[in-house]
Amino acid sequence: MSLRKKINPDKNDIEVCVGDVITKGKNSVKLLKYIQKHNIKSILGNHEDKLVRYLEHEKSEKKNPILLDDDERSIIEKLDDEDIKYLKDMPLFLQFKNIIVLHGGIQNHHNLNNLTKKEKSKILRMRYLDSEHNFITYGKEDKNSIFWADIYDGNQGFIIYGHQWFKEVKKNNHTLGIDTGCVYGNKLSAVVFEEMNKDNFTIYEEQCHN
Ligand SMILES: [Mn+2]
């Protein structure tokens, strides 16, 4: 809320979160209601994806294969139909002219308009690639691993992403990583584009406390 105060968006602005708006603090449901109330969009993060998949499995008679932690369970209990619809409607990515917002990352051979189920799952979770540019699962990276944005060639557009946090906004030629670890006591960051021009942006930041 204090970061939005600094930015002072007007009603013609489009506000977009980079996903994982829930399970990253004590006020997940409050935040979910806040962004709906203020007409803020969010693309899908892996944390929303997990809850949405859990809810899908709940419709079946079979035992739910997705295990929730205490926080996730308490969130699910508090969601109303509108919250669930908002979560289920979160898109994998949003595109504004040449600017694309997605959660994790992409590889140079990905085509955002023609993705397999497996590729969609990777886009939500991508961090590091190995020396042959293969996806590495979380925790398996080593000193030879390559962060996806460091080799992305821009063929799908200029990408704004979250998922991996950095002390400062991570700037590459064709990407901006704007998760700056608010929940870990660092700061919350936003990038504001003028006229949807990828070369005309300002970064706003708010130090997080506690
Ligand atoms: Mn994530």
Residues whose N, C-alpha, C, O or C-beta is under 5 A from the ligand:
A	BS01	MN	D20 G45 N46 L124 H163
